[in-house]
Each structure stands twice: as structure tokens, then as C-alpha cells.
Amino acid sequence: MNRLIKFAVTGIAGTILDFLAFNLVLLLSGNPVISRGVGYVFGTLWAFFVNRSWVFNSKNGISSLVPFLLLYGSSGLVAVAIQSLLATSGIFLAYLISLLVASVMNFLGMRFLVFRGSSNAS
């Protein structure tokens, strides 16, 4: 299975986690921006472990954690900013747009920066 398909499968599962957390916090707090941030944290934790081990077959445990967190922190801030800026367009449309932008940033960042020395080239 090529890297992009694995990334997509991992992303779908992470997005489900993210979306469930987003909706739970939205239900409890009523705040879509905080909800987006909390959901993103859950998706990020999943993404690190699965992308590192399965998608990019990286043996760099701790050495890849800092660049990964910098990447996901940056794309997370972008996602929250998009959610905030587009909130008047509808909560879920803003969520989908923020998800798309962050996903592209994350794949490119992991492929070319975080896990670039991985042996699972596709």
C-alpha cells in the first residue's frame, strides 16, 4: 500500500477521533473554536504514533517528535484560525475547510521534513 493511501486511511481514522472530540466538547461547551482545538489534539496524538510507525515506517522515535509537534502545532493554529475566521459561514463548513488545509500541510510536512529519511519510500 503506498504512503499516500496509508496517510489517507490514518487521516480518516484520526479525523473520526477529532470529529467525535469536537462534537463532544461543542455539546458541553458550545464553543466551536475551543472544540476545534481539543479535537485537533486528539487527532494529533493518533497521527504521530500511526504515521511514524505505519505510514512512514520511521525508526526515529524521540528525534521525530519535536519536528512533528512543530508541524502539527503550526497546522493546528491554522485550523483554529480558519475555524474562527469562517465561523459565520457555518461551523461544519469551517471545520471541513480547516481540516483540508491542515491535512495538506501535514502530509507535505511529514513527507519532506519530519520523516524524510524513512525507508518506506513510495
Helices and strands as residue ranges (DSSP letters): H 3-29, H 32-50, I 51-55, H 61-85, G 87-89, H 91-109, I 110-114
